[in-house]
């Protein structure tokens, strides 16, 4: 008799993604932006987008996934600054 596979809890997956990669992402953003507060804002918004995007269990390469989201946020930030 086999045990049915239960899908992982999506919020637990996001929590594991955050715990495992937030510090790494924040350090990359600090180096790129040279502003700790702004780097923290972008890192936070990145994880907000992760929660809204899809279940974290689908993510095969978490750092690449987070980098892509953060880059898109940076491009938006820089475009907004140009317009101002």
ABEGO torsion letter per residue (X at the ends): XBBBBBBBBAAAAAAAAAAAAAAAAAAAAAAAAGBAAAAAAAAAAAAAAAAAABBAAABABAAAAAAAAAAAAAAAAAAAAAAX
